[in-house]
Structures are given as structure tokens and as C-alpha cells.
Amino acid sequence: MPTVTYICPDGELEEVEVPVGTSIMKAAVSHGIESIVGDCGGSASCATCHVYVESHLEKLPPKSSNEDEMLGDAASEVLPNSRLGCQLVMRDDLASLVVRVAPEQW
Ligand code: FES
């Protein structure tokens, strides 16, 4: 099963197996990675799943206008590699994805 490595704000690395078809937000929440909140449950309406994509950025689908708009409300600085974790769905070719969790989600 593909894995995602989450670099948490405290510097801890968490490697999680993420089933194909599951968002990296849901995988983080179900593995107790508390620095990703996922308050809206994945409907791109809270921006509490903000991550910085550190690998495979070129393989990801482009941001929807809704995702882009929600990132405008993110609590942490938005960078060119900022994405909402709920909108990043695992695929086989995204195996070994690395994301850095934004330091503030509220
Ligand atoms: S979980 Fe709310 S925007 Fe991603």
C-alpha cells in the first residue's frame, strides 16, 4: 500500500499507509496526527488540513477554484506548494508522497 510521510510541526515524521482512493487528510486524522484537523470532513470548506507538498508536486491534479479560495483563509502562510490535504487523494503513482503539515490550522 502506498505511504505518505507527514512532517509534523514539531519535527516528528509520521509514515502512514494510505489506501488508494483515500485522502491524505482522512488518513492523517485516522492515524491520530492531530496537527491536521479536517474540521469540515473533507468538503474543502474549512482549510484546517493545510499541507505543504514536498514531493510529487508535479503529479498532483491542479487546485480547483474552491480549493484555491479556501487556502486564502488558511491560518498559516500560503506557499506555492500549499494544498488542502482533503483534496489530495492517494493514487499508486503518489506512493512515498511527503507533506509538511502547516504549523497553524486555526
Ligand atoms: S478538511 Fe476542511 S478543507 Fe480540508
py3Dmol code that shows the C-alpha trace and the ligand (Angstrom):
import py3Dmol

protein = """\
ATOM      1  CA  MET A   1       0.000   0.000   0.000  1.00  0.00           C
ATOM      2  CA  PRO A   2       1.329   3.489  -0.780  1.00  0.00           C
ATOM      3  CA  THR A   3       2.704   5.529   2.081  1.00  0.00           C
ATOM      4  CA  VAL A   4       2.665   9.195   2.926  1.00  0.00           C
ATOM      5  CA  THR A   5       5.247  10.778   5.213  1.00  0.00           C
ATOM      6  CA  TYR A   6       3.873  13.652   7.255  1.00  0.00           C
ATOM      7  CA  ILE A   7       6.395  16.113   8.659  1.00  0.00           C
ATOM      8  CA  CYS A   8       4.602  17.422  11.727  1.00  0.00           C
ATOM      9  CA  PRO A   9       5.071  20.982  13.045  1.00  0.00           C
ATOM     10  CA  ASP A  10       7.121  19.619  15.968  1.00  0.00           C
ATOM     11  CA  GLY A  11       9.540  17.968  13.527  1.00  0.00           C
ATOM     12  CA  GLU A  12       8.263  14.429  14.075  1.00  0.00           C
ATOM     13  CA  LEU A  13       7.949  12.254  10.977  1.00  0.00           C
ATOM     14  CA  GLU A  14       4.905  10.016  10.681  1.00  0.00           C
ATOM     15  CA  GLU A  15       4.806   7.432   7.899  1.00  0.00           C
ATOM     16  CA  VAL A  16       1.283   6.224   7.211  1.00  0.00           C
ATOM     17  CA  GLU A  17      -0.053   3.660   4.758  1.00  0.00           C
ATOM     18  CA  VAL A  18      -2.815   5.339   2.772  1.00  0.00           C
ATOM     19  CA  PRO A  19      -5.186   3.207   0.687  1.00  0.00           C
ATOM     20  CA  VAL A  20      -5.647   4.286  -2.924  1.00  0.00           C
ATOM     21  CA  GLY A  21      -8.761   6.464  -3.054  1.00  0.00           C
ATOM     22  CA  THR A  22      -8.330   7.852   0.475  1.00  0.00           C
ATOM     23  CA  SER A  23      -7.458  11.495   1.061  1.00  0.00           C
ATOM     24  CA  ILE A  24      -4.308  12.290   2.937  1.00  0.00           C
ATOM     25  CA  MET A  25      -6.408  14.333   5.384  1.00  0.00           C
ATOM     26  CA  LYS A  26      -8.570  11.333   6.296  1.00  0.00           C
ATOM     27  CA  ALA A  27      -5.519   9.082   6.609  1.00  0.00           C
ATOM     28  CA  ALA A  28      -3.835  11.585   8.935  1.00  0.00           C
ATOM     29  CA  VAL A  29      -6.884  12.035  11.149  1.00  0.00           C
ATOM     30  CA  SER A  30      -7.496   8.285  11.417  1.00  0.00           C
ATOM     31  CA  HIS A  31      -3.848   7.792  12.446  1.00  0.00           C
ATOM     32  CA  GLY A  32      -4.021  10.397  15.196  1.00  0.00           C
ATOM     33  CA  ILE A  33      -1.948  13.083  13.504  1.00  0.00           C
ATOM     34  CA  GLU A  34      -3.532  15.895  15.468  1.00  0.00           C
ATOM     35  CA  SER A  35      -1.797  18.717  13.624  1.00  0.00           C
ATOM     36  CA  ILE A  36      -4.215  18.062  10.732  1.00  0.00           C
ATOM     37  CA  VAL A  37      -7.720  18.923  11.941  1.00  0.00           C
ATOM     38  CA  GLY A  38     -10.014  18.271   8.976  1.00  0.00           C
ATOM     39  CA  ASP A  39     -12.873  20.141  10.633  1.00  0.00           C
ATOM     40  CA  CYS A  40     -15.281  20.086   7.675  1.00  0.00           C
ATOM     41  CA  GLY A  41     -14.738  16.401   6.984  1.00  0.00           C
ATOM     42  CA  GLY A  42     -13.214  16.951   3.577  1.00  0.00           C
ATOM     43  CA  SER A  43     -15.589  19.262   1.736  1.00  0.00           C
ATOM     44  CA  ALA A  44     -12.964  21.971   1.149  1.00  0.00           C
ATOM     45  CA  SER A  45     -14.735  24.460   3.370  1.00  0.00           C
ATOM     46  CA  CYS A  46     -12.506  24.880   6.453  1.00  0.00           C
ATOM     47  CA  ALA A  47      -8.808  24.964   5.396  1.00  0.00           C
ATOM     48  CA  THR A  48      -7.784  23.059   8.549  1.00  0.00           C
ATOM     49  CA  CYS A  49      -5.981  20.390   6.519  1.00  0.00           C
ATOM     50  CA  HIS A  50      -3.339  22.708   5.044  1.00  0.00           C
ATOM     51  CA  VAL A  51      -0.138  20.953   3.984  1.00  0.00           C
ATOM     52  CA  TYR A  52       2.954  21.874   2.015  1.00  0.00           C
ATOM     53  CA  VAL A  53       3.677  19.239  -0.610  1.00  0.00           C
ATOM     54  CA  GLU A  54       7.386  18.362  -0.527  1.00  0.00           C
ATOM     55  CA  SER A  55       7.460  15.630  -3.223  1.00  0.00           C
ATOM     56  CA  HIS A  56       5.472  14.678  -6.330  1.00  0.00           C
ATOM     57  CA  LEU A  57       4.068  18.209  -6.604  1.00  0.00           C
ATOM     58  CA  GLU A  58       4.108  17.928 -10.406  1.00  0.00           C
ATOM     59  CA  LYS A  59       1.982  14.771 -10.321  1.00  0.00           C
ATOM     60  CA  LEU A  60      -0.887  16.306  -8.388  1.00  0.00           C
ATOM     61  CA  PRO A  61      -4.041  17.491 -10.077  1.00  0.00           C
ATOM     62  CA  PRO A  62      -4.294  21.273 -10.187  1.00  0.00           C
ATOM     63  CA  LYS A  63      -6.157  23.096  -7.444  1.00  0.00           C
ATOM     64  CA  SER A  64      -9.824  23.687  -8.041  1.00  0.00           C
ATOM     65  CA  SER A  65     -11.006  27.271  -7.731  1.00  0.00           C
ATOM     66  CA  ASN A  66     -12.737  26.264  -4.488  1.00  0.00           C
ATOM     67  CA  GLU A  67      -9.508  24.854  -3.012  1.00  0.00           C
ATOM     68  CA  ASP A  68      -7.636  27.954  -4.073  1.00  0.00           C
ATOM     69  CA  GLU A  69     -10.243  30.160  -2.455  1.00  0.00           C
ATOM     70  CA  MET A  70     -10.214  28.184   0.803  1.00  0.00           C
ATOM     71  CA  LEU A  71      -6.429  28.368   1.018  1.00  0.00           C
ATOM     72  CA  GLY A  72      -6.898  32.113   1.088  1.00  0.00           C
ATOM     73  CA  ASP A  73      -8.458  31.593   4.544  1.00  0.00           C
ATOM     74  CA  ALA A  74      -5.683  29.305   5.820  1.00  0.00           C
ATOM     75  CA  ALA A  75      -4.210  30.203   9.210  1.00  0.00           C
ATOM     76  CA  SER A  76      -0.597  29.609   8.124  1.00  0.00           C
ATOM     77  CA  GLU A  77       1.336  31.252   5.339  1.00  0.00           C
ATOM     78  CA  VAL A  78       0.276  30.003   1.923  1.00  0.00           C
ATOM     79  CA  LEU A  79       3.195  28.947  -0.286  1.00  0.00           C
ATOM     80  CA  PRO A  80       3.316  27.769  -3.917  1.00  0.00           C
ATOM     81  CA  ASN A  81       3.252  24.140  -2.677  1.00  0.00           C
ATOM     82  CA  SER A  82       0.283  24.680  -0.327  1.00  0.00           C
ATOM     83  CA  ARG A  83      -2.650  22.288  -0.756  1.00  0.00           C
ATOM     84  CA  LEU A  84      -5.667  21.128   1.184  1.00  0.00           C
ATOM     85  CA  GLY A  85      -4.999  17.571   2.337  1.00  0.00           C
ATOM     86  CA  CYS A  86      -8.642  16.618   1.874  1.00  0.00           C
ATOM     87  CA  GLN A  87      -8.350  17.312  -1.842  1.00  0.00           C
ATOM     88  CA  LEU A  88      -5.277  15.090  -2.314  1.00  0.00           C
ATOM     89  CA  VAL A  89      -6.469  11.561  -2.958  1.00  0.00           C
ATOM     90  CA  MET A  90      -3.943   8.747  -2.910  1.00  0.00           C
ATOM     91  CA  ARG A  91      -3.053   7.052  -6.177  1.00  0.00           C
ATOM     92  CA  ASP A  92      -0.419   4.403  -6.852  1.00  0.00           C
ATOM     93  CA  ASP A  93       1.846   6.919  -8.578  1.00  0.00           C
ATOM     94  CA  LEU A  94       1.792   9.144  -5.482  1.00  0.00           C
ATOM     95  CA  ALA A  95       3.462   6.476  -3.334  1.00  0.00           C
ATOM     96  CA  SER A  96       6.080   7.915  -0.965  1.00  0.00           C
ATOM     97  CA  LEU A  97       4.449  11.332  -1.004  1.00  0.00           C
ATOM     98  CA  VAL A  98       5.948  13.700   1.568  1.00  0.00           C
ATOM     99  CA  VAL A  99       3.925  16.567   3.030  1.00  0.00           C
ATOM    100  CA  ARG A 100       4.810  19.103   5.695  1.00  0.00           C
ATOM    101  CA  VAL A 101       1.881  19.981   7.911  1.00  0.00           C
ATOM    102  CA  ALA A 102       1.210  23.706   8.229  1.00  0.00           C
ATOM    103  CA  PRO A 103       2.132  24.990  11.706  1.00  0.00           C
ATOM    104  CA  GLU A 104      -1.296  26.521  12.404  1.00  0.00           C
ATOM    105  CA  GLN A 105      -4.644  25.217  11.197  1.00  0.00           C
ATOM    106  CA  TRP A 106      -6.953  27.637  13.092  1.00  0.00           C
TER     107      TRP A 106
END
"""
ligand_1 = """\
4
FES
S -10.939 19.137 5.749
Fe -11.910 21.055 5.554
S -10.913 21.946 3.873
Fe -9.964 20.019 4.063
"""
view = py3Dmol.view(width=600, height=400)
view.addModel(protein, "pdb")
view.setStyle({"model": 0}, {"cartoon": {"style": "trace"}})
view.addModel(ligand_1, "xyz")
view.setStyle({"model": 1}, {"stick": {}})
view.zoomTo()
view.show()
